[in-house]
């Protein structure tokens, strides 16, 4: 049974919209204030979010950009990484309206410079020392930078992400899509960032100065242990689709994109739409 004062759709999207508006106010100058966009949930594989220019159109002809967020990651990464993803895509939106984007999905020097100016360091590895430009880019928080300062203020106001996927992807190990400096290594927000060497300074004192709620948002996965959340392993059947023969109704599970013929019926198996119940059956199946 769901217990909430707001309907799930309203609550989930209102939180993302509130974060968008907050960062728009705090990170972007008045002459470069971002236009409204349509924020969506999309489960694009191996990406935490994306920007798509003028992707939607209203029936009166007005167009809107899209920022898509992938809820597959929400439960298993710190809250600050969700917010990093949002701002990362907001910079793409900024560049489309006020800059000069390169080819599709390429992160050029203009984009990288804007990210750094806002307090997020571009890095293809998500760690210090990575390449600043490229086709596939991550980023990490610059201690004391504008994003860090603004995010601490947002968190002090009680911001949270309330809804998350119950079967998130596994982000542990070297393939983790984004990397974040632990809060215990971050100087206070008032300290200027001088470079990656600052990360080694004053670790114990810095940790003691952090607000516990902020420290959790920077370090701990968003899903607490008491929630009914199970990490989805790469081999789990929740990553697969259910195929069925239109003739004999033979069923099988397999990865997306399979082309399978039933030998007996000489019919091609088709993908069945999955309900929540059938997904649970897949997870429980041997």
VMD Tcl script that draws the C-alpha trace (Angstrom):
set ca {
  {0.00 0.00 0.00}
  {1.35 3.42 -0.93}
  {1.30 6.02 1.82}
  {1.99 9.51 0.53}
  {0.43 12.95 0.65}
  {1.20 13.37 -3.05}
  {0.69 11.13 -6.03}
  {3.96 9.41 -7.09}
  {4.17 11.11 -10.49}
  {3.66 14.55 -8.99}
  {6.15 13.96 -6.20}
  {8.91 12.43 -8.32}
  {8.84 15.01 -11.08}
  {8.26 17.97 -8.75}
  {11.51 17.13 -6.95}
  {13.52 17.08 -10.17}
  {11.87 20.30 -11.33}
  {12.66 21.95 -7.98}
  {16.33 20.94 -8.32}
  {16.41 22.26 -11.91}
  {14.95 25.60 -10.84}
  {17.33 25.86 -7.86}
  {20.45 25.28 -9.95}
  {19.11 27.56 -12.66}
  {18.86 30.33 -10.06}
  {22.21 29.64 -8.37}
  {24.55 28.54 -11.17}
  {23.44 30.34 -14.31}
  {23.68 34.11 -14.79}
  {20.53 36.11 -15.43}
  {21.50 36.75 -19.05}
  {22.04 33.02 -19.54}
  {19.12 31.70 -17.49}
  {18.03 28.39 -18.94}
  {14.59 28.07 -20.54}
  {12.12 25.59 -19.15}
  {12.57 22.04 -20.41}
  {10.72 18.74 -20.13}
  {12.34 16.44 -17.57}
  {11.68 12.75 -18.17}
  {12.59 9.35 -16.77}
  {14.35 7.18 -19.36}
  {16.14 3.84 -18.89}
  {18.87 4.32 -21.47}
  {21.52 1.66 -20.82}
  {24.93 2.68 -19.49}
  {23.99 6.32 -19.03}
  {22.64 8.21 -16.06}
  {21.06 10.93 -18.15}
  {21.02 12.72 -21.48}
  {20.00 15.98 -23.13}
  {17.96 16.14 -26.34}
  {17.43 19.51 -28.00}
  {13.90 20.59 -29.00}
  {12.74 17.00 -28.57}
  {9.13 17.80 -27.64}
  {6.52 19.96 -29.30}
  {3.22 21.19 -27.91}
  {0.16 21.20 -30.12}
  {0.40 24.98 -30.46}
  {3.86 24.59 -31.99}
  {5.99 25.51 -28.96}
  {9.06 23.28 -28.63}
  {10.85 22.13 -25.49}
  {14.22 20.51 -24.83}
  {14.41 17.25 -22.90}
  {16.60 16.29 -19.96}
  {16.23 12.58 -19.26}
  {17.21 11.01 -15.93}
  {17.75 7.28 -15.50}
  {16.04 5.96 -12.32}
  {17.95 2.66 -12.64}
  {20.77 4.35 -10.69}
  {18.89 6.38 -8.09}
  {18.93 3.79 -5.28}
  {22.58 2.82 -5.53}
  {24.44 6.12 -5.90}
  {24.72 9.09 -3.53}
  {22.11 11.79 -3.91}
  {24.78 14.26 -5.00}
  {25.56 12.13 -8.07}
  {21.93 12.37 -9.17}
  {22.23 16.13 -8.87}
  {25.56 16.09 -10.74}
  {23.84 14.30 -13.60}
  {21.09 16.91 -13.71}
  {23.57 19.81 -13.83}
  {25.74 17.95 -16.38}
  {22.73 17.84 -18.70}
  {21.78 21.43 -17.88}
  {25.19 22.49 -19.22}
  {24.37 20.72 -22.50}
  {21.11 22.67 -22.57}
  {23.02 25.90 -21.84}
  {25.44 25.19 -24.69}
  {22.62 24.52 -27.14}
  {21.03 27.91 -26.40}
  {24.07 30.08 -25.62}
  {27.13 28.28 -26.99}
  {28.35 26.22 -29.90}
  {27.79 22.47 -29.49}
  {29.90 20.03 -31.46}
  {28.60 16.84 -33.03}
  {25.91 14.87 -31.21}
  {26.86 13.78 -27.70}
  {30.42 15.17 -27.98}
  {31.68 17.07 -24.95}
  {33.89 19.84 -26.34}
  {36.16 22.42 -24.68}
  {33.39 25.02 -24.35}
  {31.23 22.50 -22.49}
  {34.16 21.43 -20.29}
  {35.05 25.02 -19.40}
  {31.45 25.77 -18.41}
  {31.30 22.63 -16.27}
  {34.48 23.59 -14.47}
  {33.27 27.15 -13.97}
  {30.13 25.77 -12.31}
  {32.16 23.53 -10.00}
  {32.08 20.16 -11.75}
  {35.35 18.88 -13.16}
  {34.94 16.97 -16.46}
  {36.78 13.65 -16.53}
  {36.33 10.64 -18.78}
  {37.18 8.42 -15.80}
  {35.14 10.38 -13.26}
  {38.36 10.90 -11.29}
  {41.20 13.46 -11.17}
  {43.54 13.20 -14.12}
  {40.98 12.08 -16.69}
  {40.46 13.68 -20.10}
  {38.29 16.83 -20.04}
  {36.69 16.36 -23.46}
  {35.39 13.41 -25.41}
  {32.37 11.46 -26.57}
  {31.59 9.85 -23.23}
  {32.29 12.02 -20.18}
  {31.80 11.87 -16.44}
  {32.60 14.50 -13.83}
  {33.39 14.98 -10.16}
  {32.66 17.68 -7.61}
  {35.24 20.45 -7.19}
  {35.51 21.03 -3.42}
  {34.40 24.54 -2.56}
  {33.21 25.17 -6.13}
  {29.89 26.71 -7.07}
  {28.10 23.38 -7.44}
  {29.40 22.22 -4.06}
  {28.29 25.41 -2.32}
  {24.88 25.44 -4.01}
  {24.27 21.75 -3.37}
  {25.03 22.09 0.33}
  {22.45 24.86 0.50}
  {19.90 22.75 -1.38}
  {20.47 19.83 1.00}
  {20.15 22.08 4.05}
  {16.68 22.94 2.78}
  {15.75 19.27 3.03}
  {15.92 18.31 -0.64}
  {15.53 14.58 -1.32}
  {14.70 12.12 -4.08}
  {11.70 10.18 -2.79}
  {11.14 7.57 -5.52}
  {13.71 5.09 -6.85}
  {13.75 1.82 -8.79}
  {13.39 -1.25 -6.56}
  {15.67 -3.26 -8.87}
  {18.57 -0.89 -9.64}
  {21.65 -1.75 -11.63}
  {24.88 -2.77 -9.90}
  {27.38 0.11 -10.10}
  {30.16 -1.43 -8.02}
  {33.60 -2.07 -9.46}
  {35.68 -0.45 -12.22}
  {32.72 -0.07 -14.60}
  {30.90 2.34 -12.26}
  {29.48 5.05 -14.57}
  {30.37 8.01 -12.37}
  {32.83 8.62 -9.59}
  {32.66 11.06 -6.69}
  {35.27 12.29 -4.26}
  {34.30 11.09 -0.78}
  {33.01 13.89 1.42}
  {35.71 13.05 3.96}
  {38.24 14.32 1.40}
  {36.43 17.54 0.60}
  {37.46 20.89 2.14}
  {34.76 23.12 3.63}
  {32.63 24.95 1.08}
  {34.23 28.29 1.95}
  {37.72 27.10 0.95}
  {38.91 27.85 -2.58}
  {39.80 24.90 -4.78}
  {43.44 25.00 -5.89}
  {43.71 21.67 -7.66}
  {43.69 17.94 -7.05}
  {46.51 18.20 -4.48}
  {44.03 19.82 -2.07}
  {42.31 16.46 -1.66}
  {45.08 15.21 0.62}
  {44.88 18.10 3.07}
  {43.10 18.11 6.43}
  {41.13 14.90 5.99}
  {40.23 14.32 9.65}
  {39.34 17.95 10.39}
  {37.22 18.21 7.25}
  {35.20 15.11 8.10}
  {34.36 16.51 11.54}
  {33.07 19.77 10.08}
  {30.56 18.16 7.72}
  {26.86 18.14 8.49}
  {25.85 14.43 8.85}
  {22.98 14.77 6.38}
  {25.25 16.39 3.81}
  {27.93 13.76 4.36}
  {25.39 11.02 3.68}
  {24.20 12.75 0.51}
  {27.79 12.90 -0.72}
  {28.83 9.39 0.27}
  {26.00 6.94 0.93}
  {23.65 5.34 -1.61}
  {20.24 6.96 -1.65}
  {18.46 3.72 -0.67}
  {18.69 2.97 3.05}
  {19.05 -0.63 4.24}
  {15.44 -0.85 5.45}
  {14.00 -0.31 1.96}
  {12.84 -3.30 -0.10}
  {15.49 -2.82 -2.80}
  {17.49 -5.57 -4.51}
  {20.45 -4.73 -6.74}
  {20.02 -6.16 -10.22}
  {23.02 -8.16 -11.34}
  {24.01 -8.13 -15.04}
  {22.87 -11.71 -15.45}
  {19.50 -11.32 -13.78}
  {16.47 -12.07 -15.92}
  {15.14 -8.60 -15.17}
  {17.55 -7.51 -17.90}
  {15.91 -9.93 -20.34}
  {12.71 -10.06 -22.35}
  {10.06 -12.75 -22.57}
  {9.61 -14.18 -26.08}
  {6.65 -16.29 -27.18}
  {5.73 -18.31 -30.26}
  {2.40 -17.07 -31.74}
  {1.58 -20.64 -32.77}
  {2.31 -23.06 -29.93}
  {2.83 -20.39 -27.24}
  {6.31 -21.68 -26.44}
  {7.98 -19.13 -24.15}
  {11.61 -18.29 -23.54}
  {13.66 -15.55 -21.87}
  {16.49 -13.82 -23.66}
  {18.36 -10.58 -24.20}
  {16.76 -7.78 -26.24}
  {17.10 -8.04 -30.01}
  {17.01 -11.83 -30.37}
  {15.64 -13.29 -33.61}
  {14.40 -16.79 -32.81}
  {12.31 -19.16 -34.95}
  {10.13 -21.91 -33.46}
  {11.21 -25.01 -35.41}
  {7.88 -26.79 -34.98}
  {5.63 -23.88 -36.01}
  {8.12 -22.09 -38.25}
  {7.02 -18.89 -36.57}
  {9.23 -16.11 -35.27}
  {9.00 -15.58 -31.53}
  {7.66 -12.18 -30.51}
  {8.35 -10.13 -27.40}
  {5.59 -10.11 -24.80}
  {4.90 -6.94 -22.84}
  {6.08 -7.38 -19.27}
  {3.93 -6.51 -16.33}
  {5.28 -5.97 -12.82}
  {4.17 -9.53 -11.96}
  {6.03 -11.09 -14.89}
  {9.18 -9.17 -13.95}
  {8.94 -10.63 -10.48}
  {8.54 -14.10 -12.01}
  {11.69 -13.50 -14.01}
  {13.61 -12.50 -10.92}
  {12.41 -15.56 -9.04}
  {13.02 -18.02 -11.89}
  {16.06 -20.30 -11.90}
}
mol new
graphics top color blue
foreach p $ca { graphics top sphere $p radius 0.5 }
foreach p [lrange $ca 0 end-1] q [lrange $ca 1 end] { graphics top cylinder $p $q radius 0.2 }
display resetview
